[in-house]
Every structure is written in C-alpha cells, then in structure tokens.
Amino acid sequence: MLLSKNVKPVLVFDGRHLPAKAMTESKRRDVDITHEMALSLIRECRARNVDCIVAPYEADSQLAYLNIKNIAHVVLFKMDLNGTGTLVETAKLPLVMKCPIEQYSFDKFRQMCVMSGCDYLASLPGIGLAKARQFVTATQDSNFANSHFNKKVLYVADVEKALCVNAGELLDPKVAFQLALGNLDPFTLKKMDDWHPDHRPSEDIHIKTSNWNDKGISSHPSMWSADFQSYLDEPCPWQKKAKVSQISAFTRQTRRVVNLVTYQSNH
C-alpha cells in the first residue's frame, strides 16, 4: 500500500534485549520472534528496494533517531489489524496533558511516563498520568529510568568514533554494520546472510501486486546509498525520479564504517 502511494518505507527491527529490561523481558516474552523469521521478511523487502535496519537493541530509539534526522518523516507504530493508527504530534502533547506551555518540556513528559509506569522499574501503585504530572512539574530530579530513555545505543552512519554509553554494549564497527544490515543473529552474532548495500534489486524483477501499473518496488534511493543525504536535502525529493548510486557510502569510504553511538534526544 505504501509503495503504491509513492511512500518509501523503512522497516526497523528489534535487536538484542536491553540489560536494563531483563526482568521485564523475562515476564513478557512467551514467544520470541527469531531472526530466521525476521530475515525472511527482510529479504522480501530488499527485493522491493525497501530499506531495513536491525537496531542494536530496541527499535524504539532507532525509530526516534531516524525521525529526528529527517531520514524518516513519519513513524508508524502500534496500528490495529486494519492498519489504522492515532496521529501523535509532539507539539500538541502539553494540550493533551493539560500542562501550561511555560511549564512544559519534553523531558517532563518523559518523566511523567516513567512515573506512571515503564519497563525499567516496578510501577508505583496508584500513580497514573494525572498524579505523575503533578509530581513532575514540582521537581527536576532525574533517575535511573529517565537516564535510559535519554541515552541509547544506536546505529549511525558516517561517524568516526564510538562515544560513551550507559545502556547496552558497544560492538566492533564491522560487527555493528553487519548486525544493522540483518546479516547477523542479534543474540549470537552468528552470520546468517551476506547481503551488502551495493547488492541492488534487479530492475527486471516482477512482484505480484493488485494493480497492473504498480511494480511493487520503491523508486526512491536507499538510505544506505552514498547520495542519500543529498537526496534528502532537495526541496521535494519524493517527487523526483531516483538516481541509482554507483557505490554505497560504506564501500566508498571504508574508514568511515558505521559505529554504535549514544544519541541523546532533546525533542
């Protein structure tokens, strides 16, 4: 559906479990989605020129980073069985929370969510969003859970060194690259595929769709390509025909192999 509307999807998959959420994961995970299952979907997406990335840990922070960096203009999550979702606009959060604009910050919103219940610590009995808002607006203290929301291990291109992190383990840059591509099992780091960004889908491939005029393949350049940033810098890149890059950013400059870094969101 998205491809037929000229929308370029980017699928982000969960990687490993965060150490800070070990207790929550042990209670929640009755059935795990194996990487073999995810890899089957990733391969189908690659054939359609649909980008996929496996986050070092949870997909949530990776999605936030892609959105903040304007790589993904919209984040789709938690849709119902009919594909329907609720539009969330961060600029309107203080209105929903009934919080005066002059007292509102996204840090306070995050702290409200932590206090009302999150996966990093046991929930406080009898504390919902309304009471949490009252407490948060009266204090500026941070805590363990809030620090984990602030800093995550992410996968970022074109950085030359790794920075300190307080949530998760840093991997060797080459291992991080292969993990992000989906070639490694997130938990065992066993090699399961050998795909590279320079392996582009064939233009002659035929994918069955409900519309004869719909090829079922994204015409937009891959986010892995060397010219993707210049593509984003154009006024309306989605209205222009994609130009296939001759070589990926990761092959062109081997010294700038992707690392895992800490990203702190202020949005």
PAZAPA-4460 file (N, C-alpha, C; in steps of 0.05 Angstrom, whole numbers, plus 32768, in hexadecimal, padded with zeros to 4 digits):
% residues 267
    n_x    n_y    n_z   ca_x   ca_y   ca_z    c_x    c_y    c_z   seq   type   mol
   8011   7FE8   8000   8000   8000   8000   8011   8019   8000     1      M     A
   8026   801A   8011   8037   8031   8012   8046   8036   7FF8     2      L     A
   8050   8020   7FEC   805E   8022   7FD3   804C   802D   7FBD     3      L     A
   8033   8025   7FBC   8021   802E   7FA8   801A   804C   7FAB     4      S     A
   801F   8057   7FC2   801B   8074   7FC7   8035   8083   7FC6     5      K     A
   8049   8077   7FBB   8064   8084   7FB8   8071   808B   7FD2     6      N     A
   806B   807A   7FE6   8077   807E   8001   808E   806A   8004     7      V     A
   80A5   8073   800D   80BC   8062   8011   80BD   8058   802E     8      K     A
   80B5   803E   8032   80B6   8034   804E   80D2   802D   8056     9      P     A
   80D7   802F   8070   80F0   8026   807C   80E8   8014   8094    10      V     A
   80EE   7FFB   8093   80E6   7FE9   80A9   80FD   7FE7   80BD    11      L     A
   80F6   7FEB   80D6   810A   7FE9   80EC   8102   7FD1   80FE    12      V     A
   8115   7FBF   8101   8111   7FA7   8111   811F   7FA9   812C    13      F     A
   8113   7F9D   8140   8120   7F9B   815A   8139   7F8A   8158    14      D     A
   814D   7F92   8167   8166   7F82   8169   8166   7F72   8183    15      G     A
   817A   7F77   8193   817D   7F68   81AC   816C   7F75   81C2    16      R     A
   8169   7F66   81D8   815B   7F70   81EF   816D   7F83   81FF    17      H     A
   8161   7F99   8208   8170   7FAB   8219   8175   7F9F   8235    18      L     A
   818D   7FA0   823F   8193   7F95   825A   8181   7FA2   826F    19      P     A
   817A   7FBC   826C   816A   7FCA   827F   814E   7FBF   8280    20      A     A
   8145   7FB0   826C   812A   7FA6   826B   8129   7F88   826D    21      K     A
   813E   7F7C   8279   813F   7F5F   827B   8127   7F53   8289    22      A     A
   811F   7F5F   829F   8109   7F55   82AF   80EF   7F57   829F    23      M     A
   80EA   7F6D   8291   80D2   7F70   8281   80D2   7F5C   826A    24      T     A
   80E8   7F58   825D   80E9   7F46   8246   80E3   7F29   824F    25      E     A
   80ED   7F21   8267   80E9   7F06   8270   80CB   7F00   8276    26      S     A
   80BC   7F15   827D   80A0   7F12   8282   808F   7F14   8269    27      K     A
   8098   7F24   8256   8088   7F2B   823E   808B   7F17   8227    28      R     A
   80A3   7F0D   8223   80A9   7EFE   820B   80A0   7EE1   820D    29      R     A
   8087   7EDB   8208   807E   7EBF   8207   8088   7EB2   81ED    30      D     A
   8086   7EC1   81D7   808F   7EB7   81BD   80A1   7ECC   81B0    31      V     A
   80B9   7EC5   81AA   80CC   7ED7   819D   80CA   7ED5   817F    32      D     A
   80CC   7EEB   8171   80CF   7EEB   8155   80ED   7EE7   814E    33      I     A
   80F3   7ED1   8142   810F   7ECA   813C   8119   7EDB   8125    34      T     A
   8134   7EDD   8123   813F   7EEC   810D   813B   7EDE   80F2    35      H     A
   8137   7EC4   80F3   8130   7EB6   80DA   8116   7EC0   80CF    36      E     A
   8102   7EC4   80E1   80E8   7ECF   80D8   80EC   7EEC   80CD    37      M     A
   80FA   7EFC   80DC   80FE   7F18   80D3   810E   7F19   80B9    38      A     A
   8121   7F07   80B6   8132   7F08   809E   8122   7F01   8085    39      L     A
   810D   7EF0   8087   80FC   7EEA   8071   80EE   7F03   8067    40      S     A
   80E4   7F13   807A   80D7   7F2D   8073   80EB   7F41   8068    41      L     A
   8103   7F42   8074   8117   7F55   806B   811F   7F4F   804E    42      I     A
   8121   7F36   8046   8128   7F2F   802B   8113   7F37   8017    43      R     A
   80FA   7F33   801F   80E4   7F3C   800D   80E4   7F5A   800A    44      E     A
   80EB   7F69   801F   80EC   7F86   801E   8103   7F8F   800C    45      C     A
   811A   7F82   800E   8130   7F89   7FFD   8129   7F87   7FE0    46      R     A
   811A   7F72   7FD9   8113   7F6E   7FBD   8101   7F84   7FB2    47      A     A
   80F4   7F93   7FC5   80E3   7FA9   7FBD   80F1   7FC4   7FC1    48      R     A
   810B   7FC4   7FC6   811A   7FDC   7FCC   810F   7FEB   7FE4    49      N     A
   8105   7FDB   7FF8   80FB   7FE6   8011   8111   7FE3   8026    50      V     A
   811A   7FF9   8031   8130   7FF8   8044   8128   7FEA   805F    51      D     A
   813B   7FDB   806A   8137   7FCF   8084   8150   7FD4   8095    52      C     A
   814C   7FD7   80AE   8163   7FDA   80C1   815C   7FCC   80DB    53      I     A
   816F   7FBC   80E5   816C   7FAF   80FE   8179   7FC0   8114    54      V     A
   816A   7FCA   8127   8174   7FDB   813C   8187   7FCB   814E    55      A     A
   819B   7FD7   815A   81AD   7FC9   816C   819D   7FBC   8183    56      P     A
   8189   7FCB   818D   8178   7FC1   81A2   815A   7FC4   819A    57      Y     A
   814C   7FD6   81A6   8130   7FD9   819F   812C   7FEC   8188    58      E     A
   8117   7FE8   8178   8112   7FF8   8161   8109   8014   8168    59      A     A
   80FD   8018   817F   80F1   8032   8186   8104   8049   8183    60      D     A
   811C   8047   8190   812F   805D   818F   813B   8060   8173    61      S     A
   813D   804B   8164   8147   804D   8148   8133   805B   8137    62      Q     A
   8119   8056   813B   8104   8064   812D   8104   8082   8133    63      L     A
   8108   8088   814D   8109   80A4   8155   8120   80B3   8147    64      A     A
   8137   80A5   8146   814E   80B2   813A   814A   80B6   811C    65      Y     A
   813F   80A3   810E   813A   80A6   80F1   8126   80BD   80EC    66      L     A
   8113   80C0   80FE   80FF   80D6   80FA   810C   80F1   8100    67      N     A
   811B   80F3   8115   8128   810C   811D   813C   8115   8107    68      I     A
   814A   8102   80FB   815D   8108   80E6   8150   810B   80CA    69      K     A
   8136   810A   80CA   8127   810F   80B1   812B   80F8   809C    70      N     A
   8135   80E2   80A5   8137   80CB   8093   811C   80BE   8090    71      I     A
   810D   80BE   80A5   80F1   80B5   80A5   80DF   80CC   80AD    72      A     A
   80CD   80D4   809C   80BC   80EB   80A2   80A6   80E5   80B6    73      H     A
   809D   80CC   80B5   8087   80C4   80C7   808E   80A8   80D2    74      V     A
   8087   80A3   80EB   808B   8089   80F7   8070   807C   80FB    75      V     A
   806D   8064   80F0   8055   8054   80F2   8059   803E   8107    76      L     A
   8048   803D   811B   804B   8028   812F   8030   8023   813C    77      F     A
   802E   800B   8147   8016   8002   8156   7FFC   8008   8147    78      K     A
   7FFB   7FFF   812E   7FE2   8001   811E   7FD0   7FE9   8125    79      M     A
   7FB6   7FED   8120   7FA4   7FD6   8125   7FA4   7FC3   810E    80      D     A
   7F93   7FAF   810E   7F93   7F9B   80F9   7F8B   7FA6   80DE    81      L     A
   7F7E   7FBD   80DD   7F76   7FC9   80C4   7F8A   7FDE   80BA    82      N     A
   7FA1   7FE0   80C8   7FB5   7FF3   80C1   7FAE   8010   80C9    83      G     A
   7F9C   8013   80DC   7F94   802D   80E5   7FA4   8034   80FE    84      T     A
   7FAC   804D   8100   7FBB   8057   8117   7FB1   8072   8120    85      G     A
   7FBD   807C   8135   7FB6   8096   8140   7FCD   80A9   813B    86      T     A
   7FC7   80C0   812F   7FDC   80D4   812A   7FE5   80E1   8144    87      L     A
   7FFF   80E0   8149   800B   80ED   8161   801D   8103   8157    88      V     A
   8018   811B   8160   8028   8133   8159   8034   813D   8173    89      E     A
   804F   813D   8174   805C   8144   818D   8056   8161   8195    90      T     A
   8051   8172   8182   804B   818E   8188   8031   8191   8198    91      A     A
   8020   817D   8196   8006   817F   81A4   8005   816F   81BE    92      K     A
   801B   8163   81C5   801C   8154   81DE   8014   8164   81F7    93      L     A
   801D   817D   81FA   8015   818C   8212   7FF7   8191   8214    94      P     A
   7FEA   8193   81FD   7FCD   8196   81FC   7FBF   817D   8206    95      L     A
   7FC9   8166   81FD   7FBD   814D   8205   7FC2   8148   8223    96      V     A
   7FD9   8150   822D   7FE0   814C   8249   7FD5   8162   825B    97      M     A
   7FC8   8176   824F   7FBD   818C   825E   7FD3   8199   826F    98      K     A
   7FEA   819D   8262   8001   81AA   826F   8006   81C5   8263    99      C     A
   8009   81DA   8273   800F   81F5   8268   8028   81F4   8257   100      P     A
   8027   8202   8240   803E   8202   822D   8058   820B   823B   101      I     A
   8056   821F   824C   806E   8229   8259   807A   8215   826D   102      E     A
   806B   8202   8275   8075   81EE   8288   807D   81D3   827A   103      Q     A
   8077   81D2   8260   807B   81B9   8252   8096   81B6   8245   104      Y     A
   80A1   819F   8246   80B9   8197   8236   80B6   8179   8230   105      S     A
   80C3   8170   821B   80C1   8154   8214   80CE   8143   822A   106      F     A
   80E2   814D   8237   80EE   813F   824E   80D9   8139   8263   107      D     A
   80C8   814D   8269   80B3   8149   827D   809F   8135   8273   108      K     A
   8098   8135   825A   8086   8122   824F   8091   8105   8252   109      F     A
   80AA   8102   824C   80B7   80E8   824F   80B6   80DF   826C   110      R     A
   80BC   80F2   827E   80BC   80EB   829B   80A0   80E4   82A5   111      Q     A
   808C   80F1   8299   8070   80E9   82A0   806B   80CC   8298   112      M     A
   8074   80C5   8280   8070   80AA   8276   807E   8095   8288   113      C     A
   8097   809C   8290   80A6   808A   82A1   8098   8086   82BC   114      V     A
   808F   809B   82C8   8082   809A   82E2   8067   808B   82E0   115      M     A
   8059   808E   82CA   803F   8080   82C8   8042   8063   82C1   116      S     A
   805A   805B   82B9   805F   803E   82B3   8070   803A   829A   117      G     A
   8087   802C   829D   8098   8026   8286   80A5   800C   828B   118      C     A
   80B5   8003   8278   80C1   7FE8   8279   80DC   7FE7   8289   119      D     A
   80E6   7FFE   8292   8100   7FFE   829F   80FF   7FFB   82BD   120      Y     A
   80E7   7FFC   82C8   80E5   7FF9   82E5   80C8   7FF3   82EB   121      L     A
   80C3   7FE9   8304   80A8   7FE2   830C   8097   7FFB   830E   122      A     A
   807E   7FF8   8305   806B   800E   8305   8063   8015   8322   123      S     A
   805D   802F   8326   8054   8038   8340   8036   8034   8342   124      L     A
   802C   8027   8356   800F   8022   8359   8000   803C   835C   125      P     A
   7FEA   803F   834D   7FD9   8056   8350   7FE3   806F   8342   126      G     A
   7FF8   806D   8332   8003   8084   8324   7FFD   8081   8306   127      I     A
   7FEC   8093   82FC   7FE6   8095   82E0   7FF2   80AE   82D4   128      G     A
   7FEA   80B4   82BC   7FF5   80CC   82AE   7FEE   80E6   82BD   129      L     A
   7FD6   80E7   82C7   7FCD   8100   82D4   7FDE   8106   82ED   130      A     A
   7FE2   80F2   82FE   7FF2   80F7   8316   800F   80FA   830F   131      K     A
   8018   80EB   82FB   8034   80EE   82F3   803A   810A   82E9   132      A     A
   8027   8116   82DB   802B   8131   82D1   802E   8145   82E9   133      R     A
   801F   8141   82FE   8020   8153   8315   803C   8151   8322   134      Q     A
   8046   8138   8324   8060   8135   8331   8077   8140   8320   135      F     A
   8075   813A   8306   808B   8141   82F4   808E   8160   82F1   136      V     A
   8078   816E   82F1   8079   818B   82EE   8085   8198   8307   137      T     A
   8086   8189   831D   8090   8194   8336   80AE   818D   833C   138      A     A
   80BA   817D   832A   80D6   8174   832F   80E5   8173   8315   139      T     A
   80FF   8174   8317   8111   8171   8300   8124   8159   8303   140      Q     A
   811F   8149   8317   8131   8132   831C   812E   811D   8305   141      D     A
   8145   8111   82FE   8145   80FC   82EA   8148   80E1   82F9   142      S     A
   8147   80CB   82EB   814A   80B1   82F7   8155   809D   82E2   143      N     A
   8158   8085   82EB   8164   8070   82DA   8154   806C   82C1   144      F     A
   813A   8069   82C3   8129   8064   82AC   812B   807B   8298   145      A     A
   812B   8094   82A3   812C   80AB   8291   8146   80AC   8282   146      N     A
   815C   80A3   828E   8176   80A3   8280   8176   808F   826A   147      S     A
   8167   8079   826D   8166   8066   8257   8155   806F   8240   148      H     A
   8141   8080   8245   8132   808C   8230   8143   80A1   8221   149      F     A
   8154   80AE   8230   8165   80C3   8225   817A   80B9   8212   150      N     A
   8187   80A2   821A   819E   8099   820B   819A   807C   8203   151      K     A
   819E   8077   81E9   819B   805C   81DE   81B2   8056   81CB   152      K     A
   81B7   803C   81C7   81CA   8034   81B3   81BC   8033   8198   153      V     A
   81C6   8041   8184   81B9   8043   816A   81CD   803C   8154   154      L     A
   81C2   803A   813C   81D2   8034   8125   81D2   804D   8113   155      Y     A
   81E9   805A   810F   81EA   8074   8101   8201   8073   80ED   156      V     A
   81FB   807D   80D5   820F   807D   80C0   8221   8095   80C2   157      A     A
   8239   8093   80B6   824B   80A9   80B2   8256   80B5   80CC   158      D     A
   825B   80A4   80E0   8269   80AE   80F8   8283   809F   80FA   159      V     A
   8297   80AC   8105   82B2   80A1   8105   82BA   8095   8120   160      E     A
   82AA   8098   8134   82B1   808D   814E   8298   8086   815E   161      K     A
   829B   8075   8171   8285   806E   8182   8286   807F   819B   162      A     A
   826F   8086   81A5   826D   8097   81BD   8264   8086   81D5   163      L     A
   8267   8091   81ED   8260   8082   8205   8242   807E   8205   164      C     A
   823A   8067   8211   821E   8061   8213   8218   8057   822F   165      V     A
   81FF   8059   8237   81F7   804E   8251   81E1   803A   824E   166      N     A
   81DB   8032   8236   81C6   801E   8232   81CE   800C   821B   167      A     A
   81D8   7FF4   8221   81DF   7FE1   820C   81FD   7FE0   8207   168      G     A
   8205   7FCC   81F8   8221   7FC7   81F2   8229   7FD1   81D6   169      E     A
   8240   7FDE   81D4   824B   7FE6   81BA   8257   7FCE   81AC   170      L     A
   8252   7FCC   8192   825D   7FB7   8182   8273   7FC1   8170   171      L     A
   8283   7FAF   8165   8296   7FB7   8151   8287   7FC3   8139   172      D     A
   8292   7FD9   812D   8284   7FE6   8118   827B   7FD4   8101   173      P     A
   828C   7FC1   80F9   8285   7FAF   80E3   826F   7F9C   80EB   174      K     A
   826F   7F94   8104   825A   7F82   810F   8240   7F92   8110   175      V     A
   8242   7FAB   8119   822A   7FBC   811B   821D   7FC1   80FF   176      A     A
   822E   7FC4   80EB   8225   7FC8   80D0   8216   7FAF   80C6   177      F     A
   8221   7F98   80CA   8214   7F7F   80C1   81FA   7F7A   80D1   178      Q     A
   81FA   7F81   80EA   81E2   7F7D   80FA   81CC   7F8F   80F0   179      L     A
   81D2   7FA8   80EA   81BE   7FBB   80E0   81B3   7FB2   80C5   180      A     A
   81C3   7FA6   80B5   81BA   7F9C   809B   81A7   7F84   809D   181      L     A
   81A8   7F77   80B4   8198   7F5F   80B8   81A7   7F46   80B2   182      G     A
   81C1   7F47   80AE   81D1   7F30   80A7   81D8   7F1F   80BF   183      N     A
   81D5   7F2A   80D7   81DD   7F1B   80EF   81C5   7F16   8101   184      L     A
   81C5   7F00   810F   81B2   7EFC   8124   81B8   7F0F   813B   185      D     A
   81A5   7F1F   8144   81AA   7F33   8158   81B5   7F28   8173   186      P     A
   81AD   7F0F   8179   81B5   7F05   8193   81CF   7EF4   8192   187      F     A
   81D2   7EE5   817E   81EA   7ED4   817C   8200   7EE1   816A   188      T     A
   81F8   7EF5   815A   8209   7F02   8147   8213   7EEE   8131   189      L     A
   8205   7ED8   812E   820B   7EC4   811A   8203   7ED0   80FE   190      K     A
   8215   7ECC   80EB   820F   7ED6   80D0   81F9   7EC5   80C3   191      K     A
   81E4   7ED2   80B9   81CE   7EC5   80AD   81C8   7ECE   8091   192      M     A
   81D5   7EE3   8088   81D1   7EED   806D   81E9   7EFC   8064   193      D     A
   81EB   7F03   804B   8203   7F10   8040   81FB   7F28   802E   194      D     A
   81E5   7F35   8036   81DB   7F4B   8025   81EC   7F64   802A   195      W     A
   81F0   7F74   8015   81FF   7F8D   8016   81EF   7FA3   8009   196      H     A
   81F1   7FBC   8012   81E2   7FD2   8005   81E6   7FD5   7FE8   197      P     A
   81FD   7FCC   7FDD   8202   7FCE   7FC1   81F3   7FB9   7FB0   198      D     A
   81E7   7FA6   7FBE   81D7   7F91   7FB0   81BB   7F9D   7FAB   199      H     A
   81B6   7FA7   7F94   819D   7FB5   7F8F   818A   7FA2   7F81   200      R     A
   816F   7FA5   7F87   815C   7F94   7F7A   815B   7F97   7F5C   201      P     A
   8156   7F82   7F4E   8155   7F82   7F31   813E   7F92   7F27   202      S     A
   8142   7FA2   7F13   812C   7FB2   7F07   8118   7FA1   7EF8   203      E     A
   8120   7F89   7EF2   810F   7F77   7EE2   80FD   7F65   7EF4   204      D     A
   8101   7F68   7F0E   80F2   7F57   7F21   80D4   7F5D   7F1F   205      I     A
   80C4   7F49   7F20   80A7   7F4D   7F1F   809A   7F44   7F3A   206      H     A
   808D   7F57   7F46   8080   7F52   7F60   8062   7F54   7F5C   207      I     A
   8054   7F41   7F64   8037   7F40   7F61   802A   7F55   7F73   208      K     A
   8019   7F66   7F66   800B   7F7B   7F75   7FEE   7F7B   7F6C   209      T     A
   7FDD   7F8B   7F79   7FC1   7F8C   7F72   7FBB   7F9F   7F5B   210      S     A
   7FD0   7FAD   7F52   7FCE   7FC1   7F3D   7FE2   7FBC   7F27   211      N     A
   7FD9   7FBA   7F0E   7FEB   7FB4   7EF7   8000   7FC9   7EF4   212      W     A
   7FFA   7FE2   7EFB   800D   7FF8   7EF8   8020   7FFB   7F0F   213      N     A
   801C   7FEC   7F24   802D   7FED   7F3C   8042   7FD8   7F3B   214      D     A
   805B   7FE0   7F3A   8071   7FCD   7F39   8077   7FC0   7F54   215      K     A
   806E   7FCC   7F69   8073   7FC1   7F84   808F   7FC5   7F8D   216      G     A
   809E   7FD7   7F81   80B9   7FDD   7F88   80BD   7FFB   7F8D   217      I     A
   80C9   8002   7FA3   80CE   801E   7FA9   80E1   802B   7F95   218      S     A
   80D9   8043   7F8B   80EA   8051   7F78   80FD   8065   7F85   219      S     A
   80FB   8067   7FA0   810C   8079   7FAE   8127   806D   7FB4   220      H     A
   813C   807D   7FB7   8157   8071   7FBD   8157   8066   7FD9   221      P     A
   8169   8053   7FDD   816C   8047   7FF7   817A   805A   800A   222      S     A
   8172   8058   8024   8180   8068   8038   819D   805F   803C   223      M     A
   81A4   8048   8031   81BF   803E   8033   81D1   804B   801D   224      W     A
   81C5   8057   8009   81D4   8061   7FF2   81E4   807A   7FF9   225      S     A
   81FA   807E   7FE9   820C   8095   7FEE   81FE   80B0   7FEA   226      A     A
   81EB   80B1   7FD7   81DE   80CA   7FD0   81C4   80CF   7FDF   227      D     A
   81BF   80BF   7FF4   81A5   80C2   8001   81A2   80DC   8010   228      F     A
   81B7   80E7   801C   81B5   8100   802A   81AF   8117   8017   229      Q     A
   81BC   8117   8000   81B6   812C   7FEC   8199   8129   7FE2   230      S     A
   8190   8111   7FE1   8173   810C   7FDA   8161   8118   7FEE   231      Y     A
   8167   8115   8008   8157   8121   801D   8157   813F   801D   232      L     A
   816E   814A   8015   8171   8167   8015   8161   8175   7FFF   233      D     A
   8157   8166   7FEC   8147   8172   7FD6   812C   817B   7FE2   234      E     A
   811F   8190   7FD6   8106   819A   7FE1   80F0   8185   7FE3   235      P     A
   80EB   8177   7FCD   80D6   8162   7FCD   80E2   8149   7FBF   236      C     A
   80F3   813B   7FCD   8101   8124   7FC0   80EF   810E   7FB7   237      P     A
   80D8   810A   7FC4   80C6   80F4   7FBD   80B8   80F9   7FA2   238      W     A
   80B9   8112   7F98   80AD   8118   7F7E   80C0   8114   7F67   239      Q     A
   80D9   810E   7F6D   80ED   810B   7F58   80F4   80EE   7F54   240      K     A
   80FC   80E7   7F3B   8103   80CC   7F35   811E   80C5   7F43   241      K     A
   811F   80AE   7F4F   8137   80A7   7F5E   814E   80A2   7F4B   242      A     A
   8166   80AA   7F53   817E   80A5   7F45   818E   8090   7F54   243      K     A
   8194   807A   7F46   81A1   8064   7F53   81BE   806B   7F59   244      V     A
   81C6   8068   7F72   81E2   806D   7F79   81F4   8056   7F6F   245      S     A
   820C   805D   7F66   821E   8049   7F5B   822B   8039   7F71   246      Q     A
   822E   8044   7F88   823C   8036   7F9D   8232   8040   7FB8   247      I     A
   8230   802E   7FCB   8224   8036   7FE5   8238   8046   7FF5   248      S     A
   822D   8055   8009   823E   8066   801A   8252   8055   802A   249      A     A
   824A   803C   8030   825A   802B   8041   8272   801F   8031   250      F     A
   826E   801C   8017   8284   8012   8006   8297   8028   7FFE   251      T     A
   828B   8040   7FF9   829B   8057   7FEF   82B0   8060   8004   252      R     A
   82A8   8060   801D   82BB   8069   8032   82BC   8054   8048   253      Q     A
   82CE   8042   8045   82CF   802C   8058   82D7   8035   8074   254      T     A
   82E5   804C   8076   82ED   8055   8090   82D6   8060   80A0   255      R     A
   82BF   8066   8092   82A8   8071   80A0   8293   805C   80A3   256      R     A
   829B   8044   80AB   8288   802F   80B0   8277   8037   80C8   257      V     A
   825F   802E   80C7   824B   8036   80DB   8253   802C   80F7   258      V     A
   824F   803C   810B   8253   8035   8127   8239   8036   8136   259      N     A
   8239   802C   814E   8223   8030   8160   822A   8048   8171   260      L     A
   8217   805A   8174   821B   8072   8184   8204   8077   8196   261      V     A
   8208   8088   81AA   81F3   8091   81BB   81E6   80A9   81AF   262      T     A
   81CB   80A8   81AE   81BD   80BF   81A4   81AA   80C9   81BA   263      Y     A
   81AC   80E2   81C1   819A   80EE   81D5   8186   8100   81C8   264      Q     A
   816D   80F9   81CB   8158   8108   81BE   8150   811F   81CF   265      S     A
   814E   8137   81C3   8144   814F   81D1   8129   8157   81C5   266      N     A
   811C   8145   81B6   8103   814C   81A9   80EC   813C   81B6   267      H     A
***
